[in-house]
Amino acid sequence: MCGSADVAAKARETAAGSGGEARARRADSAAGVRGAEVGAASLSPAALDVPAQPLVAHIDRAEALRYLGYTGQDMDAELAARIERVVARCERELIPRGLARVFAVTGAAPVRLAGTALALPGEDVAAHLFGAVAVAVLCCTLGPASEQRLRARAATDPLDAVVYDAACSAYVEAAADALEEAVRAKATAAGFVLGGRFSPGYGDLPLEVQPAFLAALDAPRRLGVSCAPSCMLVPSKSVTAVAGVFEASAPAGEKRPACQVCRQRAGCALRARGLTCDRAR
């Protein structure tokens, strides 16, 4: 039986020979799905699901400072202590929750997931998930309490509110990491590899997929996460993402999408300092 790499190679040769790089790219996507079916038969996607539950996560202080725009400038002891108090309070007051469901891949261009109305348009996410036998759909949130706490602080102490907002942003990212690792542990135990996560708004995956994301997870009921008309998540301190499940012999996607697919690339303050999201941590 041919592996997914063999299927893709044969499809590329046929498409290229019959004329056209665009056809070759489309054949690559289709071959990735057909090749993935080779490994999908041995995987029960639902076995990798993570039910809605609290997540154990801790705020990376350096990450919180990065959200505050800190670039290494001098900070007096009083301000550092104040920031630490607010960050620690955020950890005490809020409980991140998340869930993940894993679906078989049923189509490419756009990537489609079995049993859902979720379609993932765009070449960037297709490349990220190429060869995946299944796709994990993830959502985590700090819940409505985060919005309430932020509003209360904004009304009484604007400086604390700014720090609390940065701490919440770092906290929900840490929660997303924890949820991703929970799925990865299940995938590893089953003999598969989980790639890195890819969120709506990265590259050419539009925010307009958010409603279908949430519906696939039943997130409004299970987590209390909904979508505004602008396709922004509510509560705002929430994260959605997909990650590919690959055969152990197949190359998994990048841990994080590269700068080349980021919509914020042109005006990125990190890139201006010679850093990227991961290297800044």
Residue frames relative to the residue before (quaternion, step in Angstrom):
aa qw qx qy qz dx dy dz
M 1.0000 0.0000 0.0000 0.0000 0.00 0.00 0.00
C 0.4424 -0.7007 0.4910 0.2687 3.58 -0.89 0.87
G 0.4073 -0.6760 0.5517 0.2698 3.57 -1.13 0.64
S 0.7043 -0.4677 0.3136 0.4323 3.56 -1.29 0.20
A 0.6239 0.5408 -0.3508 0.4420 3.61 1.04 -0.68
D 0.6429 0.5169 -0.3229 0.4640 3.60 1.02 -0.79
V 0.6400 0.5229 -0.3249 0.4598 3.57 0.94 -0.90
A 0.6742 0.4977 -0.3007 0.4554 3.59 0.88 -0.95
A 0.6520 0.5237 -0.3226 0.4435 3.60 0.92 -0.88
K 0.6628 0.4967 -0.3087 0.4677 3.58 0.91 -0.90
A 0.6482 0.5160 -0.3227 0.4577 3.59 0.98 -0.81
R 0.6356 0.5285 -0.3310 0.4552 3.60 1.01 -0.78
E 0.6543 0.5194 -0.3166 0.4493 3.57 0.92 -0.92
T 0.6663 0.5058 -0.3009 0.4579 3.57 0.89 -0.94
A 0.6912 0.4843 -0.2836 0.4552 3.57 0.85 -0.99
A 0.6625 0.5037 -0.3125 0.4580 3.57 0.91 -0.89
G 0.6636 0.5158 -0.3035 0.4488 3.56 0.99 -0.84
S 0.7205 0.4231 -0.2548 0.4868 3.58 1.03 -0.66
G 0.6829 -0.5730 0.2590 0.3720 3.56 1.25 0.36
G 0.8516 0.2546 -0.2121 0.4061 3.48 -0.35 1.19
E 0.4525 -0.6922 0.5083 0.2406 3.47 -0.92 1.08
A 0.6239 0.5448 -0.3481 0.4391 3.59 1.01 -0.78
R 0.6570 0.4912 -0.3179 0.4754 3.59 0.97 -0.86
A 0.6209 0.5427 -0.3447 0.4485 3.57 1.07 -0.71
R 0.6472 0.5090 -0.3283 0.4629 3.58 0.99 -0.79
R 0.6554 0.4989 -0.3171 0.4700 3.57 0.98 -0.84
A 0.6388 0.5159 -0.3264 0.4682 3.57 1.02 -0.76
D 0.5975 0.5608 -0.3521 0.4522 3.58 1.08 -0.74
S 0.6734 0.4970 -0.3036 0.4553 3.57 0.87 -0.97
A 0.6771 0.4831 -0.2968 0.4691 3.57 0.87 -0.93
A 0.6539 0.5076 -0.3175 0.4625 3.57 0.98 -0.82
G 0.5981 0.5626 -0.3633 0.4403 3.55 1.09 -0.66
V 0.6536 0.4963 -0.3081 0.4813 3.56 1.01 -0.82
R 0.6760 0.4862 -0.3068 0.4609 3.60 0.86 -0.97
G 0.6599 0.5050 -0.3137 0.4594 3.55 1.00 -0.83
A 0.6232 0.5502 -0.3351 0.4433 3.55 1.06 -0.74
E 0.5995 0.5867 -0.3638 0.4050 3.57 1.08 -0.68
V 0.5414 0.6211 -0.3992 0.4021 3.58 1.21 -0.50
G 0.7644 0.3584 -0.1967 0.4986 3.58 0.94 -0.93
A 0.5519 0.6519 -0.3904 0.3436 3.56 1.17 -0.54
A 0.5933 0.6077 -0.3718 0.3748 3.58 1.06 -0.69
S 0.7240 0.4299 -0.2500 0.4781 3.60 1.10 -0.61
L 0.6685 0.4732 -0.2944 0.4925 3.59 1.28 0.06
S 0.1989 -0.7235 0.6473 0.1340 3.54 -1.05 0.86
P 0.3580 -0.7855 0.4486 0.2314 3.63 -0.06 1.22
A 0.6545 0.5409 -0.3288 0.4134 3.59 0.91 -0.88
A 0.5687 0.6052 -0.3834 0.4041 3.60 1.19 -0.45
L 0.6884 0.4685 -0.2765 0.4798 3.59 1.23 -0.40
D 0.4178 0.7267 -0.4587 0.2948 3.59 1.28 -0.05
V 0.1782 -0.7260 0.6505 0.1340 3.54 -1.23 0.58
P 0.3338 -0.7679 0.5033 0.2133 3.64 -0.41 1.13
A 0.6631 -0.4923 0.3714 0.4242 3.56 -1.24 0.40
Q 0.2132 0.7759 -0.5533 0.2153 3.55 -0.71 1.10
P 0.5867 -0.5318 0.4489 0.4142 3.59 -1.25 0.25
L 0.2571 -0.7641 0.5761 0.1347 3.57 -1.13 0.69
V 0.3465 -0.7152 0.5687 0.2121 3.54 -1.00 0.86
A 0.2061 0.7666 -0.5747 0.1988 3.56 -0.52 1.21
H 0.1786 -0.7711 0.6028 0.1003 3.53 -1.23 0.50
I 0.5007 -0.6722 0.4609 0.2916 3.54 -1.00 0.83
D 0.3382 -0.6997 0.5982 0.1954 3.53 -0.89 1.02
R 0.3895 -0.7576 0.4713 0.2284 3.58 -0.41 1.22
A 0.6376 0.5230 -0.3338 0.4567 3.59 1.00 -0.76
E 0.6354 0.5209 -0.3233 0.4694 3.57 1.08 -0.74
A 0.6352 0.5179 -0.3306 0.4680 3.60 0.98 -0.79
L 0.6513 0.5043 -0.3147 0.4716 3.57 0.98 -0.81
R 0.6158 0.5425 -0.3484 0.4529 3.58 1.05 -0.71
Y 0.6446 0.5050 -0.3216 0.4754 3.59 1.01 -0.78
L 0.6530 0.4956 -0.3088 0.4822 3.58 1.19 -0.50
G 0.5362 -0.6388 0.3982 0.3819 3.59 1.26 -0.14
Y 0.3735 0.7401 -0.4833 0.2815 3.57 1.24 0.33
T 0.0493 -0.8197 0.5706 -0.0123 3.58 -0.82 1.02
G 0.7373 -0.4244 0.2313 0.4720 3.57 1.14 0.57
Q 0.4201 0.7066 -0.4757 0.3130 3.59 1.21 0.13
D 0.6543 -0.5191 0.3696 0.4072 3.56 -1.23 0.43
M 0.0487 -0.7770 0.6276 0.0040 3.54 -1.09 0.84
D 0.3726 -0.7401 0.5071 0.2373 3.58 -0.70 1.02
A 0.6763 -0.5335 0.3383 0.3790 3.54 -1.24 0.57
E 0.6335 0.5463 -0.3419 0.4281 3.60 1.00 -0.75
L 0.6765 0.4750 -0.2956 0.4790 3.60 0.92 -0.88
A 0.6348 0.5315 -0.3330 0.4513 3.60 0.98 -0.83
A 0.6612 0.4991 -0.3043 0.4702 3.57 1.00 -0.84
R 0.6349 0.5281 -0.3304 0.4570 3.58 1.03 -0.76
I 0.6456 0.5097 -0.3186 0.4710 3.57 0.95 -0.86
E 0.6544 0.5104 -0.3197 0.4572 3.59 0.91 -0.86
R 0.6321 0.5303 -0.3405 0.4509 3.61 0.96 -0.78
V 0.6810 0.4859 -0.2945 0.4620 3.58 0.89 -0.92
V 0.6485 0.5120 -0.3199 0.4637 3.61 0.95 -0.85
A 0.6601 0.4992 -0.3077 0.4695 3.58 0.94 -0.87
R 0.6306 0.5267 -0.3330 0.4626 3.59 1.04 -0.73
C 0.6113 0.5519 -0.3406 0.4536 3.57 1.03 -0.77
E 0.6646 0.4982 -0.2995 0.4694 3.60 0.94 -0.86
R 0.6693 0.4977 -0.3039 0.4604 3.58 1.03 -0.77
E 0.7484 0.4640 -0.2271 0.4159 3.57 0.88 -0.95
L 0.7833 0.3312 -0.1516 0.5038 3.58 1.05 -0.72
I 0.1711 -0.7672 0.6120 0.0866 3.56 -1.11 0.75
P 0.2808 -0.7696 0.5445 0.1801 3.62 -0.41 1.12
R 0.0944 -0.7732 0.6257 0.0434 3.55 -1.13 0.73
G 0.0478 0.8136 -0.5784 0.0347 3.54 -1.14 0.52
L 0.0786 -0.7644 0.6343 0.0844 3.52 -1.35 0.15
A 0.1043 -0.7739 0.6212 0.0655 3.53 -1.28 0.45
R 0.0723 -0.7604 0.6431 0.0540 3.53 -1.14 0.73
V 0.2439 -0.7783 0.5683 0.1086 3.54 -1.05 0.82
F 0.0929 -0.8160 0.5702 -0.0189 3.55 -0.80 1.10
A 0.5030 -0.6098 0.5155 0.3308 3.55 -1.19 0.59
V 0.4354 -0.6708 0.5381 0.2662 3.56 -1.22 0.60
T 0.1058 -0.8322 0.5434 0.0317 3.59 -0.74 1.03
G 0.8205 0.0621 -0.0337 0.5673 3.60 1.16 -0.13
A 0.2497 -0.7497 0.5946 0.1487 3.53 -1.31 0.35
A 0.8436 0.1991 -0.1543 0.4743 3.54 -1.35 0.46
P 0.3252 -0.5107 -0.6253 0.4923 1.62 1.06 2.26
V 0.6086 -0.5184 0.4415 0.4074 3.55 -1.31 0.31
R 0.0789 -0.8010 0.5933 0.0122 3.59 -0.83 1.01
L 0.2662 -0.7794 0.5570 0.1075 3.52 -1.09 0.84
A 0.5517 -0.6599 0.4105 0.3027 3.55 -0.87 1.03
G 0.8502 0.2002 -0.1483 0.4637 3.54 -1.05 0.83
T 0.6960 0.3996 -0.2746 0.5295 3.59 1.26 0.25
A 0.4590 -0.6342 0.5342 0.3188 3.52 -1.35 0.15
L 0.4635 0.7099 -0.4220 0.3213 3.58 1.31 0.11
A 0.0100 0.7570 -0.6522 0.0390 3.53 -0.84 1.10
L 0.2324 -0.7901 0.5600 0.0904 3.57 -0.90 0.97
P 0.1199 -0.8318 0.5390 0.0563 3.60 0.02 1.24
G 0.6231 0.5694 -0.4047 0.3517 3.54 -1.22 0.44
E 0.5105 -0.6674 0.4589 0.2888 3.53 -1.07 0.78
D 0.6231 0.5759 -0.3525 0.3946 3.59 1.03 -0.73
V 0.7078 0.4285 -0.2761 0.4890 3.59 0.82 -0.92
A 0.5924 0.5569 -0.3682 0.4509 3.60 1.12 -0.60
A 0.6580 0.4898 -0.3066 0.4829 3.58 1.00 -0.82
H 0.6407 0.5416 -0.3179 0.4417 3.56 1.01 -0.84
L 0.7645 0.3539 -0.1773 0.5089 3.59 1.04 -0.81
F 0.3525 0.7715 -0.4820 0.2195 3.60 1.24 0.01
G 0.8216 0.2166 -0.1822 0.4948 3.57 -0.84 1.02
A 0.4646 0.6847 -0.4533 0.3316 3.61 1.24 -0.04
V 0.3719 -0.7180 0.5428 0.2270 3.57 -1.04 0.79
A 0.7722 0.0124 -0.0069 0.6353 3.56 1.29 -0.36
V 0.2622 -0.7528 0.5818 0.1615 3.55 -1.29 0.28
A 0.2877 -0.7335 0.5934 0.1648 3.55 -0.95 0.96
V 0.1564 -0.7558 0.6310 0.0779 3.56 -0.96 0.96
L 0.0834 -0.8391 0.5370 -0.0256 3.57 -0.58 1.18
C 0.0348 0.7634 -0.6450 -0.0042 3.53 -1.25 0.54
C 0.0733 0.7703 -0.6327 0.0306 3.56 -1.01 0.82
T 0.0821 -0.8078 0.5835 -0.0178 3.54 -1.19 0.61
L 0.3996 -0.6704 0.5619 0.2742 3.53 -1.29 0.39
G 0.5156 -0.6991 0.3831 0.3141 3.57 1.30 0.11
P 0.7032 -0.4787 0.3223 0.4152 3.56 -1.29 0.22
A 0.5359 0.6249 -0.4155 0.3870 3.60 1.16 -0.42
S 0.6129 0.5547 -0.3589 0.4334 3.60 1.06 -0.66
E 0.6483 0.5058 -0.3187 0.4715 3.59 0.99 -0.79
Q 0.6556 0.5224 -0.3077 0.4501 3.57 0.95 -0.90
R 0.6688 0.4959 -0.2981 0.4668 3.59 0.92 -0.93
L 0.6514 0.5172 -0.3224 0.4520 3.58 0.96 -0.82
R 0.6534 0.5054 -0.3183 0.4651 3.61 0.95 -0.85
A 0.6535 0.5202 -0.3179 0.4487 3.57 0.94 -0.87
R 0.6856 0.4747 -0.2909 0.4691 3.59 0.92 -0.84
A 0.6158 0.5501 -0.3503 0.4421 3.58 1.04 -0.73
A 0.6815 0.4934 -0.2809 0.4618 3.58 1.10 -0.71
T 0.7826 0.3522 -0.1691 0.4846 3.59 1.09 -0.63
D 0.8075 0.0065 0.0391 0.5886 3.61 1.05 -0.71
P 0.2688 -0.8186 0.4843 0.1517 3.60 0.08 1.26
L 0.6406 0.5210 -0.3447 0.4466 3.62 0.97 -0.74
D 0.6513 0.4974 -0.3120 0.4807 3.57 0.93 -0.89
A 0.6246 0.5513 -0.3391 0.4369 3.59 1.04 -0.77
V 0.6455 0.5133 -0.3217 0.4652 3.60 0.97 -0.82
V 0.6712 0.4815 -0.2979 0.4784 3.58 0.92 -0.89
Y 0.6458 0.5225 -0.3228 0.4536 3.58 0.96 -0.86
D 0.6295 0.5338 -0.3313 0.4573 3.59 1.02 -0.79
A 0.6618 0.4946 -0.3029 0.4750 3.59 0.93 -0.88
A 0.6379 0.5228 -0.3247 0.4630 3.57 1.02 -0.82
C 0.6414 0.5203 -0.3244 0.4612 3.59 0.99 -0.81
S 0.6410 0.5247 -0.3293 0.4532 3.59 0.96 -0.82
A 0.6699 0.4778 -0.2965 0.4849 3.57 0.96 -0.86
Y 0.6394 0.5515 -0.3183 0.4310 3.57 1.06 -0.80
V 0.6909 0.4640 -0.2995 0.4665 3.60 0.86 -0.89
E 0.6106 0.5237 -0.3562 0.4755 3.61 1.12 -0.54
A 0.6349 0.5099 -0.3272 0.4795 3.58 1.03 -0.74
A 0.6289 0.5238 -0.3271 0.4723 3.57 1.08 -0.73
A 0.6340 0.5181 -0.3287 0.4707 3.59 1.01 -0.79
D 0.6180 0.5317 -0.3362 0.4715 3.58 1.04 -0.74
A 0.6669 0.5087 -0.3003 0.4542 3.58 0.93 -0.93
L 0.6529 0.5023 -0.3116 0.4737 3.59 0.99 -0.83
E 0.6289 0.5305 -0.3259 0.4657 3.57 0.98 -0.84
E 0.6749 0.4919 -0.2984 0.4620 3.59 0.92 -0.87
A 0.6061 0.5482 -0.3585 0.4512 3.61 1.09 -0.62
V 0.6570 0.4737 -0.3049 0.5009 3.58 1.00 -0.81
R 0.6353 0.5419 -0.3345 0.4369 3.59 0.96 -0.85
A 0.6363 0.5308 -0.3373 0.4468 3.60 0.95 -0.80
K 0.6639 0.4891 -0.3059 0.4759 3.58 0.99 -0.83
A 0.6432 0.5192 -0.3237 0.4603 3.59 0.99 -0.83
T 0.6536 0.5140 -0.3132 0.4588 3.58 0.94 -0.87
A 0.6523 0.5200 -0.3124 0.4544 3.57 0.96 -0.86
A 0.6971 0.4517 -0.2618 0.4914 3.57 1.15 -0.64
G 0.5735 -0.6226 0.3638 0.3887 3.59 1.30 0.02
F 0.6062 0.5302 -0.3583 0.4723 3.58 1.23 0.45
V 0.3744 -0.7051 0.5602 0.2212 3.56 -1.35 0.19
L 0.2490 -0.7557 0.5867 0.1511 3.58 -0.97 0.87
G 0.3478 -0.7305 0.5511 0.2043 3.55 -0.89 0.95
G 0.6736 -0.4802 0.3667 0.4257 3.56 -1.30 -0.08
R 0.5416 -0.6421 0.4328 0.3272 3.56 -1.20 0.37
F 0.1582 -0.7549 0.6350 0.0434 3.51 -1.28 0.64
S 0.1701 -0.8374 0.5174 0.0464 3.58 -0.58 1.16
P 0.6054 -0.5113 0.4483 0.4137 3.58 -1.23 0.39
G 0.7078 0.3820 -0.3230 0.4988 3.55 -0.91 0.99
Y 0.5874 0.5126 -0.3795 0.4982 3.60 1.24 -0.29
G 0.8505 0.0758 -0.0462 0.5184 3.56 -1.06 0.74
D 0.7440 -0.3725 0.2835 0.4767 3.56 -0.90 -0.95
L 0.4245 0.6466 -0.5081 0.3788 3.60 1.15 0.59
P 0.2785 -0.8313 0.4539 0.1592 3.61 -0.19 1.24
L 0.6050 -0.5590 0.4337 0.3651 3.53 -1.27 0.47
E 0.5548 0.6462 -0.3809 0.3601 3.58 1.18 -0.48
V 0.5851 0.5651 -0.3885 0.4329 3.63 1.21 -0.15
Q 0.4422 0.7385 -0.4425 0.2516 3.61 1.19 -0.29
P 0.6547 0.5098 -0.3559 0.4298 3.67 0.78 -0.80
A 0.6737 0.4773 -0.2995 0.4782 3.60 0.96 -0.82
F 0.5613 0.5808 -0.3720 0.4574 3.59 1.15 -0.61
L 0.7188 0.4607 -0.2506 0.4564 3.53 0.73 -1.14
A 0.6392 0.5254 -0.3287 0.4553 3.58 1.03 -0.77
A 0.6328 0.5424 -0.3352 0.4393 3.60 0.98 -0.79
L 0.7317 0.3992 -0.2139 0.5094 3.57 1.15 -0.67
D 0.3056 -0.7263 0.5286 0.3159 3.58 1.25 -0.39
A 0.1714 0.8548 -0.4731 0.1267 3.54 1.16 0.74
P 0.6000 0.5535 -0.4019 0.4149 3.66 0.94 -0.58
R 0.7184 0.4213 -0.2526 0.4926 3.59 0.97 -0.81
R 0.7415 0.4492 -0.2390 0.4374 3.58 0.85 -0.94
L 0.8133 0.2121 -0.0890 0.5344 3.58 1.06 -0.75
G 0.4366 -0.6947 0.4668 0.3301 3.59 1.20 -0.32
V 0.4958 0.6346 -0.4403 0.3970 3.59 1.18 0.52
S 0.0156 -0.7923 0.6094 -0.0266 3.57 -0.83 1.02
C 0.4240 -0.6948 0.5321 0.2332 3.52 -1.36 -0.02
A 0.3752 -0.7189 0.5417 0.2215 3.58 -0.86 0.98
P 0.6809 -0.4717 0.3475 0.4395 3.63 -1.21 0.26
S 0.6453 0.5191 -0.3095 0.4673 3.59 1.18 -0.56
C 0.4549 -0.6936 0.4145 0.3743 3.58 1.40 -0.15
M 0.4511 0.6278 -0.4883 0.4048 3.57 1.20 0.45
L 0.5020 -0.6761 0.4560 0.2882 3.56 -1.07 0.75
V 0.1195 -0.7526 0.6448 0.0593 3.52 -1.24 0.70
P 0.4188 -0.2313 -0.8413 0.2518 1.63 -1.32 2.18
S 0.6097 -0.5957 0.3825 0.3565 3.56 -1.14 0.63
K 0.6770 0.4436 -0.2989 0.5055 3.60 1.11 -0.57
S 0.4265 0.6421 -0.4924 0.4041 3.52 0.56 1.31
V 0.1539 -0.7801 0.6029 0.0657 3.56 -1.19 0.60
T 0.0601 -0.7482 0.6573 0.0678 3.56 -1.12 0.75
A 0.0797 0.7958 -0.5953 0.0778 3.57 -1.14 0.60
V 0.2368 -0.7085 0.6319 0.2064 3.51 -1.38 0.20
A 0.0410 -0.7648 0.6416 0.0423 3.54 -1.29 0.46
G 0.4191 -0.7299 0.4870 0.2333 3.56 -0.92 0.88
V 0.2542 -0.7140 0.6297 0.1703 3.53 -1.21 0.68
F 0.0852 -0.8315 0.5483 -0.0266 3.55 -0.59 1.22
E 0.5622 -0.5290 0.4932 0.4012 3.54 -1.29 0.35
A 0.6254 -0.5844 0.3632 0.3680 3.57 -1.06 0.74
S 0.6908 0.4847 -0.2802 0.4575 3.60 1.10 -0.64
A 0.6312 0.5436 -0.3283 0.4453 3.58 1.27 -0.26
P 0.5072 -0.6357 0.4733 0.3385 3.61 -1.09 0.61
A 0.3166 -0.7417 0.5588 0.1935 3.59 -0.85 0.96
G 0.6406 -0.5432 0.3792 0.3884 3.56 -1.24 0.36
E 0.6819 -0.4505 0.3715 0.4405 3.51 -1.34 0.13
K 0.5773 -0.5826 0.4282 0.3795 3.58 -1.12 0.60
R 0.7744 0.0262 -0.0257 0.6316 3.58 1.10 -0.70
P 0.5635 -0.5874 0.4360 0.3839 3.60 -1.03 0.61
A 0.5238 -0.6549 0.4505 0.3061 3.56 -1.06 0.77
C 0.6770 -0.4930 0.3594 0.4116 3.56 -1.29 0.39
Q 0.6003 0.6135 -0.3614 0.3642 3.58 1.05 -0.74
V 0.7388 0.3825 -0.2402 0.5002 3.63 1.11 -0.51
C 0.5319 0.6474 -0.4015 0.3699 3.61 1.26 0.05
R 0.4431 -0.7114 0.4842 0.2513 3.58 -0.86 0.99
Q 0.6779 0.4860 -0.2889 0.4699 3.60 1.20 -0.44
R 0.3356 0.8012 -0.4578 0.1895 3.58 1.30 0.01
A 0.6769 0.5399 -0.3145 0.3891 3.59 0.78 -1.03
G 0.8099 0.2522 -0.1235 0.5149 3.59 0.90 -0.89
C 0.3320 0.7900 -0.4692 0.2131 3.59 1.24 0.34
A 0.3980 -0.7316 0.5080 0.2196 3.57 -0.72 1.11
L 0.6151 0.5475 -0.3536 0.4436 3.59 1.10 -0.64
R 0.6593 0.5026 -0.3098 0.4655 3.59 0.89 -0.89
A 0.6149 0.5562 -0.3469 0.4383 3.58 1.06 -0.69
R 0.7137 0.3970 -0.2391 0.5252 3.58 1.23 -0.52
G 0.5680 -0.6256 0.3724 0.3838 3.58 1.27 0.22
L 0.5791 0.5734 -0.3673 0.4483 3.57 1.25 0.49
T 0.2079 -0.7159 0.6351 0.2019 3.55 -1.36 0.11
C 0.7431 -0.4021 0.2758 0.4583 3.59 -1.29 0.17
D 0.7199 0.4403 -0.2598 0.4694 3.58 0.85 -0.94
R 0.6878 0.4909 -0.2983 0.4437 3.57 0.91 -0.88
A 0.5995 0.5762 -0.3599 0.4232 3.59 1.21 -0.45
R 0.6203 0.5837 -0.3468 0.3927 3.58 1.19 -0.47
